[in-house]
């Protein structure tokens, strides 16, 4: 059976040389570390989706962002292929809040050279590609 293709947005929030990652829970990829993000909704553009997901998950506001690299990952266990478009946000200011504890166990800041393990597939693909944003 062919996989349904969905578009996802990942927000790489960079602050003081670190990137914000959350430990996923309650969905595919549970137990892995991922950037804030989610699905692009009908009629939504990339910036609007990134701002909405970042606010919903962390309480941070999207500022000073730019398009980043993208990845393609198959999730046969849920019948989907995700094209994940990453955006890079420079210090979105404010304190990080755990707003969806059923979906994220915790938020932490990590240097690119010391990322936690295991990484969520789209982020792992980004790291493997070597197309990391300058922090």
C-alpha positions in Angstrom: 0.0 0.0 0.0 1.4 3.4 -0.9 2.2 5.8 1.9 0.2 9.0 2.3 2.5 12.0 1.9 2.2 14.8 4.5 4.0 18.1 5.0 5.6 18.7 8.4 7.3 21.8 9.8 10.2 21.6 12.2 11.3 24.8 14.1 15.0 24.9 14.9 15.1 27.5 17.7 18.7 28.6 18.2 19.7 30.4 21.3 23.3 31.0 22.6 24.7 28.4 20.3 22.1 25.7 21.3 19.0 24.3 19.7 15.7 23.5 21.5 14.6 19.9 21.5 11.8 18.0 23.2 11.4 14.4 24.2 8.4 13.1 22.3 5.7 11.0 23.9 2.2 9.7 23.0 2.7 9.5 19.3 4.9 8.0 16.6 8.5 8.6 17.6 7.8 8.4 21.3 11.0 8.5 23.3 13.0 10.3 20.6 14.1 14.0 20.6 12.7 16.4 18.1 12.4 20.1 17.4 9.0 21.8 18.0 6.8 21.4 15.0 3.8 19.6 13.4 1.6 19.4 10.3 0.9 22.2 7.9 -2.9 22.8 8.1 -5.1 23.6 5.0 -4.6 27.2 4.0 -1.6 27.8 6.2 1.8 29.0 5.0 5.1 27.8 6.4 5.6 30.8 8.7 2.1 30.6 10.1 2.5 26.9 10.8 5.9 27.4 12.4 4.6 30.2 14.6 1.5 28.3 15.6 3.3 25.1 16.5 6.1 26.9 18.4 3.6 28.8 20.4 1.3 25.8 21.1 4.2 23.6 22.2 6.6 25.9 24.0 4.9 29.3 24.5 7.7 31.0 22.5 7.0 33.4 19.7 8.6 33.0 16.2 11.0 35.8 15.4 13.8 36.3 12.9 13.3 33.1 11.1 14.5 31.8 7.7 13.9 28.7 5.7 16.2 25.8 6.5 16.8 22.4 4.9 14.2 19.7 4.4 14.1 15.9 4.8 12.0 13.0 3.6 11.2 10.2 6.0 8.9 7.1 5.7 6.8 6.0 8.7 5.3 2.7 7.4 4.0 2.0 10.9 1.5 4.8 10.5 1.2 4.6 6.7 2.8 8.0 6.0 5.8 9.7 4.3 6.7 13.1 5.8 8.4 15.9 3.9 9.7 18.0 6.8 10.6 21.6 6.1 12.8 23.1 8.8 12.8 26.7 9.6 15.6 28.3 11.7 14.5 30.8 14.3 17.1 33.0 16.1 16.4 33.3 19.8 12.6 33.5 20.0 12.9 35.1 23.4 11.1 34.2 26.6 11.0 31.2 28.8 10.2 27.8 27.4 7.0 26.2 28.7 5.9 22.6 28.6 2.4 23.3 27.1 1.6 19.8 25.8 2.9 17.3 28.5 0.9 14.5 26.8 3.0 15.0 23.7 6.4 16.2 25.1 8.0 15.0 28.3 10.5 17.9 28.5 12.3 20.7 26.6 16.1 21.1 26.7 18.7 23.2 25.0 21.5 21.2 23.2 24.7 22.1 21.3 24.8 20.6 17.8 27.9 18.7 18.9 26.1 17.1 21.9 22.6 16.2 20.7 20.7 13.6 22.7 19.8 10.2 21.5 17.8 8.8 19.9 16.7 11.6 17.5 13.3 11.7 15.8 13.7 10.5 12.2 13.4 13.8 10.4 16.0 15.4 12.8 18.3 12.4 12.5 18.1 12.7 8.7 18.9 16.3 8.9 22.0 15.6 11.1 23.1 12.8 8.7 22.8 15.1 5.7 25.3 17.6 7.2 23.0 20.5 6.3 22.9 21.8 9.9 22.1 25.5 10.4 24.8 27.7 11.7 24.3 28.3 15.4 
